[in-house]
Amino acid sequence: MTEIADTIFETDRVELMSIAVEKRRMHWRLCQICCAFAEGRYEVTYSFATGFRIENYRLIVRSDEEAPSISSIYDSAVFYENEMHELFGLKIEAMQTDLKDRLYRIEETTPFLNHLPPTPPKPKAPAPAASASEIKETKEGK
């Protein structure tokens, strides 16, 4: 495990499951699971708390991988996991309850995935100036 900040630790799939089991055993609560997609990968942050102490564990998931479900350990994770799947397209392995993209009533598929500001269109090159003979032909109706 690599410490990123005071309370953010980078973890892997196997270690995340062990952490979730241990936090549950010690009566920590699951506060939230947050997902972001950048540079072709997902950053999924799991936050656990006891009293006023919060610890965050970040799992990096490539776009061709699945994140493990912790819904068998924390029932409330079902909503976070369905949200990450529906809004970002993150694949979740062994999710307890798959809502089949019906958590939100939205028409767009994975609306938060790669939403970058649109690139403004390139300005058109100015048309070349007409020659004197072309202007004369236009006036004469040729």
Secondary structure, 3 states (H helix, E strand, C coil): CEEEECCEEEECHHHHHHHHHHHHHCCCEEEEEEEEEECCEEEEEEEEEECCEEEEEEEEEECCCEEECCCCCCCCHHHHHHHHHHHHCCEEECCCCCCCCCCCCCCCCCCCCCCCCCCCCCCCCCCCCCCHHHHHHHHHCC
